[in-house]
Amino acid sequence: METASSLSSAAAAILYPTVLVAEDSQDTRIMLKRAFEVKGYRVFEAEDGQQALEMARHYRPSLMLVDLNMPVLDGLEMIKNFRQLERNGEHTPIVAITAYDVYGMEEAALETGCNRYLSKPLDLEELDRALKDLGFIV
């Protein structure tokens, strides 16, 4: 039986999809990490936008959940920078999450390259619906 470590990185990404949770709140990171791990996803965590960008470059996750209000590099800038790094044909699904659901924030997130926008407190059922719309098994 093959393990993730013996599989090619492409095969491992299919069998063990990865999620990058970029969130400065430790409690929210823990909640999201547990929610994804019980469904078989591998989860990488970043607590600021710069760390998230570096991890996204390195791991090329299958999905990213990005808090829009993070230290060092805010979520919108992180997403903008990441989208510029993607190769032709690549488009990593990104779900923006924020506690600061102010007028214009959703439009800004979608214009920057997010696929979905959710406000906090997060409703895990709403997140599941958004992920299903994006083609993820939840």
Number of C-alpha atoms within 10 A of each C-alpha: 3 6 7 12 8 10 12 9 13 10 12 15 18 10 13 16 18 22 25 26 26 30 27 19 13 12 10 17 21 13 12 20 19 14 16 17 13 10 10 15 20 17 21 18 21 22 18 22 26 20 17 26 22 14 17 25 13 9 14 16 21 20 21 24 23 28 29 27 18 22 14 12 17 16 28 24 16 25 25 16 14 17 16 8 13 13 8 6 6 9 13 18 20 24 24 25 26 21 13 12 14 9 8 8 16 19 11 12 23 16 12 17 19 24 18 19 22 19 15 12 10 15 10 12 10 11 17 15 13 18 19 12 12 15 10 14 11 16
